[in-house]
Amino acid sequence: MDKLLESITGGKKTNDTTKIVVCGRAKMFVGELVETARVVTRERKESGPIRPCHIRESYRRLKLQGKVPKRSVPRLFH
């Protein structure tokens, strides 16, 4: 997380409080992503573990709802 925050802030050091907040928000987003993926699995009447197709559909739905944060820095890899 330190390297990610440094890349976002342009190399500036961040304090522990900022790291805790960002880690907490990331954890909440992943939880919401997994929860929506489980809904997708149930809607498709599938059982077993969550598959990548469920995660992709979950991400798509969250993006349509405006719950995916906008990209503030350009992508590293295309």
N, CA, C and O of each residue as an XYZ file, in Angstrom:
312
protein
N       0.823     -1.183      0.000
C       0.000      0.000      0.000
C       0.872      1.253      0.000
O       0.507      2.273     -0.584
N       2.034      1.167      0.664
C       2.934      2.325      0.693
C       3.344      2.743     -0.713
O       3.313      3.929     -1.044
N       3.726      1.777     -1.538
C       4.161      2.094     -2.899
C       3.025      2.665     -3.733
O       3.233      3.587     -4.523
N       1.826      2.124     -3.562
C       0.670      2.632     -4.292
C       0.375      4.076     -3.912
O       0.146      4.917     -4.780
N       0.381      4.360     -2.619
C       0.120      5.728     -2.174
C       1.202      6.694     -2.643
O       0.910      7.834     -3.005
N       2.439      6.241     -2.636
C       3.527      7.100     -3.116
C       3.372      7.389     -4.607
O       3.653      8.501     -5.054
N       2.929      6.397     -5.377
C       2.742      6.631     -6.814
C       1.584      7.600     -7.056
O       1.617      8.379     -8.008
N       0.565      7.554     -6.202
C      -0.577      8.458     -6.355
C      -0.216      9.877     -5.936
O      -0.612     10.840     -6.593
N       0.531     10.011     -4.849
C       0.866     11.336     -4.333
C       2.118     11.924     -4.970
O       2.522     13.034     -4.623
N       2.728     11.209     -5.883
C       3.916     11.725     -6.547
C       5.182     11.576     -5.741
O       6.097     12.388     -5.878
N       5.261     10.558     -4.903
C       6.471     10.289     -4.147
C       6.485     10.872     -2.750
O       7.441     10.666     -2.003
N       5.432     11.601     -2.383
C       5.377     12.174     -1.040
C       5.031     11.086     -0.029
O       4.247     10.182     -0.318
N       5.611     11.180      1.131
C       5.318     10.229      2.207
C       3.938     10.535      2.780
O       3.533     11.694      2.867
N       3.227      9.485      3.168
C       1.912      9.662      3.777
C       1.968      9.195      5.226
O       2.749      8.312      5.580
N       1.133      9.800      6.047
C       1.139      9.424      7.461
C       0.318      8.151      7.672
O      -0.380      7.688      6.769
N       0.416      7.603      8.868
C      -0.257      6.338      9.186
C      -1.774      6.454      9.110
O      -2.444      5.505      8.702
N      -2.319      7.589      9.491
C      -3.768      7.774      9.450
C      -4.286      7.673      8.021
O      -5.318      7.048      7.776
N      -3.583      8.277      7.093
C      -3.980      8.213      5.686
C      -3.933      6.783      5.190
O      -4.831      6.344      4.470
N      -2.904      6.056      5.563
C      -2.782      4.662      5.139
C      -3.926      3.818      5.683
O      -4.467      2.966      4.979
N      -4.289      4.057      6.936
C      -5.382      3.301      7.551
C      -6.695      3.583      6.826
O      -7.473      2.664      6.566
N      -6.942      4.844      6.501
C      -8.180      5.217      5.815
C      -8.228      4.585      4.427
O      -9.256      4.031      4.038
N      -7.135      4.660      3.679
C      -7.108      4.106      2.327
C      -7.245      2.582      2.368
O      -7.965      2.005      1.553
N      -6.571      1.938      3.297
C      -6.690      0.476      3.430
C      -8.111      0.074      3.809
O      -8.629     -0.923      3.305
N      -8.734      0.833      4.681
C     -10.103      0.547      5.072
C     -11.067      0.688      3.910
O     -11.959     -0.141      3.728
N     -10.887      1.732      3.130
C     -11.757      1.957      1.964
C     -11.540      0.858      0.929
O     -12.503      0.386      0.324
N     -10.306      0.448      0.720
C     -10.028     -0.641     -0.227
C     -10.672     -1.939      0.239
O     -11.214     -2.693     -0.568
N     -10.612     -2.194      1.530
C     -11.222     -3.404      2.081
C     -12.738     -3.371      1.903
O     -13.346     -4.392      1.582
N     -13.345     -2.220      2.107
C     -14.784     -2.084      1.910
C     -15.164     -2.323      0.456
O     -16.174     -2.968      0.175
N     -14.361     -1.807     -0.470
C     -14.643     -1.978     -1.897
C     -14.551     -3.450     -2.288
O     -15.411     -3.956     -3.009
N     -13.522     -4.132     -1.821
C     -13.371     -5.556     -2.133
C     -14.525     -6.348     -1.537
O     -15.033     -7.271     -2.175
N     -14.943     -6.004     -0.332
C     -16.080     -6.679      0.279
C     -17.347     -6.497     -0.532
O     -18.108     -7.446     -0.723
N     -17.577     -5.286     -1.009
C     -18.746     -5.010     -1.833
C     -18.667     -5.753     -3.167
O     -19.675     -6.242     -3.676
N     -17.469     -5.829     -3.718
C     -17.261     -6.548     -4.972
C     -17.581     -8.032     -4.801
O     -18.256     -8.624     -5.644
N     -17.104     -8.625     -3.726
C     -17.353    -10.051     -3.468
C     -18.831    -10.291     -3.169
O     -19.411    -11.268     -3.641
N     -19.434     -9.406     -2.390
C     -20.848     -9.555     -2.071
C     -21.707     -9.512     -3.335
O     -22.627    -10.315     -3.488
N     -21.412     -8.590     -4.229
C     -22.150     -8.501     -5.492
C     -21.868     -9.714     -6.358
O     -22.761    -10.188     -7.059
N     -20.642    -10.227     -6.324
C     -20.309    -11.426     -7.102
C     -21.100    -12.630     -6.600
O     -21.486    -13.489     -7.393
N     -21.343    -12.702     -5.304
C     -22.170    -13.797     -4.768
C     -23.608    -13.674     -5.246
O     -24.261    -14.679     -5.526
N     -24.102    -12.443     -5.340
C     -25.453    -12.213     -5.875
C     -25.514    -12.677     -7.326
O     -26.478    -13.321     -7.737
N     -24.486    -12.349     -8.096
C     -24.422    -12.774     -9.499
C     -24.442    -14.292     -9.585
O     -25.131    -14.859    -10.433
N     -23.692    -14.951     -8.712
C     -23.644    -16.415     -8.700
C     -25.028    -16.995     -8.430
O     -25.456    -17.933     -9.102
N     -25.729    -16.432     -7.441
C     -27.084    -16.916     -7.125
C     -28.052    -16.658     -8.267
O     -28.877    -17.514     -8.585
N     -27.959    -15.469     -8.896
C     -28.860    -15.147    -10.006
C     -28.678    -16.111    -11.178
O     -29.637    -16.444    -11.875
N     -27.456    -16.548    -11.383
C     -27.182    -17.494    -12.478
C     -27.439    -18.940    -12.072
O     -27.225    -19.868    -12.852
N     -27.902    -19.114    -10.834
C     -28.202    -20.448    -10.290
C     -26.993    -21.377    -10.379
O     -27.109    -22.548    -10.740
N     -25.841    -20.824    -10.041
C     -24.603    -21.592    -10.030
C     -24.186    -21.807     -8.576
O     -24.573    -21.049     -7.686
N     -23.407    -22.833     -8.358
C     -22.908    -23.093     -7.015
C     -21.389    -23.226     -7.075
O     -20.797    -23.285     -8.153
N     -20.785    -23.270     -5.920
C     -19.335    -23.382     -5.858
C     -18.700    -22.030     -5.623
O     -19.373    -21.061     -5.271
N     -17.395    -21.978     -5.823
C     -16.676    -20.733     -5.549
C     -16.988    -19.641     -6.579
O     -17.480    -19.910     -7.675
N     -16.686    -18.415     -6.188
C     -16.839    -17.280     -7.100
C     -15.776    -17.393     -8.181
O     -14.601    -17.613     -7.886
N     -16.186    -17.243     -9.413
C     -15.253    -17.337    -10.541
C     -14.949    -15.949    -11.088
O     -15.661    -14.996    -10.772
N     -13.905    -15.819    -11.901
C     -13.558    -14.513    -12.468
C     -14.707    -13.857    -13.238
O     -14.838    -12.633    -13.222
N     -15.536    -14.654    -13.907
C     -16.662    -14.071    -14.646
C     -17.647    -13.405    -13.685
O     -18.276    -12.408    -14.040
N     -17.784    -13.944    -12.479
C     -18.664    -13.330    -11.487
C     -18.081    -12.009    -10.993
O     -18.809    -11.035    -10.801
N     -16.775    -11.983    -10.791
C     -16.101    -10.754    -10.353
C     -16.212     -9.679    -11.426
O     -16.472     -8.516    -11.115
N     -16.017    -10.056    -12.683
C     -16.123     -9.075    -13.774
C     -17.528     -8.485    -13.860
O     -17.692     -7.278    -14.034
N     -18.545     -9.347    -13.737
C     -19.929     -8.866    -13.776
C     -20.215     -7.982    -12.566
O     -20.903     -6.968    -12.688
N     -19.696     -8.355    -11.414
C     -19.861     -7.560    -10.208
C     -19.235     -6.175    -10.390
O     -19.845     -5.168    -10.030
N     -18.045     -6.121    -10.935
C     -17.367     -4.853    -11.183
C     -18.171     -3.996    -12.152
O     -18.312     -2.788    -11.962
N     -18.698     -4.638    -13.196
C     -19.500     -3.911    -14.189
C     -20.722     -3.286    -13.521
O     -21.042     -2.125    -13.773
N     -21.405     -4.053    -12.672
C     -22.595     -3.542    -11.987
C     -22.257     -2.398    -11.036
O     -22.970     -1.396    -10.985
N     -21.174     -2.549    -10.286
C     -20.775     -1.481     -9.367
C     -20.386     -0.223    -10.134
O     -20.638      0.892     -9.676
N     -19.779     -0.401    -11.286
C     -19.397      0.746    -12.103
C     -20.638      1.479    -12.608
O     -20.674      2.709    -12.623
N     -21.651      0.724    -13.019
C     -22.899      1.344    -13.469
C     -23.596      2.102    -12.340
O     -24.264      3.107    -12.585
N     -23.443      1.628    -11.116
C     -24.034      2.287     -9.950
C     -23.201      3.472     -9.466
O     -23.616      4.192     -8.558
N     -22.036      3.678    -10.063
C     -21.169      4.781     -9.668
C     -20.378      4.513     -8.406
O     -19.926      5.451     -7.750
N     -20.201      3.240     -8.050
C     -19.478      2.894     -6.829
C     -18.016      2.565     -7.069
O     -17.294      2.244     -6.126
N     -17.567      2.637     -8.313
C     -16.154      2.394     -8.626
C     -15.470      3.753     -8.713
O     -15.902      4.612     -9.482
N     -14.412      3.960     -7.939
C     -13.740      5.267     -7.969
C     -13.132      5.552     -9.335
O     -12.665      4.651    -10.032
N     -13.152      6.813     -9.690
C     -12.567      7.243    -10.962
C     -11.048      7.162    -10.873
O     -10.464      7.344     -9.804
N     -10.424      6.889    -12.001
C      -8.974      6.765    -12.066
C      -8.348      8.156    -12.061
O      -8.634      8.971    -12.937
N      -7.492      8.427    -11.074
C      -6.863      9.746    -10.978
C      -5.468      9.770    -11.589
O      -4.948     10.839    -11.910
N      -4.866      8.607    -11.751
C      -3.550      8.510    -12.376
C      -3.670      7.573    -13.578
O      -4.505      6.669    -13.572
N      -2.851      7.778    -14.600
C      -2.949      6.894    -15.771
C      -2.557      5.464    -15.449
O      -1.811      5.213    -14.502
N      -3.062      4.533    -16.237
C      -2.745      3.127    -16.035
C      -1.276      2.863    -16.305
O      -0.671      3.486    -17.178
N      -0.708      1.939    -15.549
C       0.699      1.593    -15.738
C       0.873      0.660    -16.928
O       1.824      0.798    -17.697
N      -0.046     -0.291    -17.078
C       0.053     -1.280    -18.138
C      -1.238     -1.255    -18.953
O      -2.327     -1.090    -18.403
N      -1.110     -1.417    -20.238
C      -2.299     -1.427    -21.110
C      -2.459     -2.756    -21.766
O      -3.400     -2.956    -22.535
